[in-house]
Amino acid sequence: MILTYDVLISAGHEGRPASCAHFPQHHCNLGAAGERAWTPIVADAATRILREHGVSVVRLPADFAGKYRVGAAVFIHFDGSNPTCRSSASVGYAQPSGAAAAAAWHRLYGRYWPFGFQPDNFTNGLRAYYAYSQVQAREGSLVLELGEITCPAQRAWLAPRLQWEGALLARFLSERIGKGRVPDFQTFQEQATPKPRYNDMR
């Protein structure tokens, strides 16, 4: 049986390591340090806002059973790197429908995110994410790495903006599926202000 919702939102690594025993087919990756604490905050904020605007959302942890048919799906993550500060935000997808959604996310998040993006699908984890096979998404299934949590500068930028990240994501998903009319993210209390680039600091 395939379950149907407007949107699927999964918080990366949430529920692990406990869930690993029930899903041995998944590699039990616990994520970068602090990632399991952050992804549910973003996922819950996006879910709450979408539901308040009439969008049906299935909110899932990292590991889940069943198959889903949705308008759009996102799997929320923060990257890690050793040595640090070698990564940034990035997007992964497996189907052609993901390319247009990824481009839309680049345009939206790129207005505020001051640390740039890695190429789409630059890791196997992004290209072949284990949960893609469980989701049919009309407007694309995306793995969203929202930044490198192990890089001090990026972590400092992200830490006070987790609720804002969820609000921005809700707006993005509402636009992708054409439902909900989530208000412009500029109306939310917490807004991101891009740090000035080096050439702007004179």
Secondary structure, 3 states (H helix, E strand, C coil): CEEECCEEEEECCCCCCHHHHCCCCCCCCCCCCCHHHHHHHHHHHHHHHHHHCCCCEEEECCCCCCEEEECEEEEEEEECCCCCCCCCEEEECCCCHHHHHHHHHHHHHCCCCCCCECCCCCCHHHHCCHHHHHEEECCCEEEEEEEECCCHHHHHHHHHHHHHHHHHHHHHHHHHHCCCCCCCHHHCCCCCCCCCCHHHCC
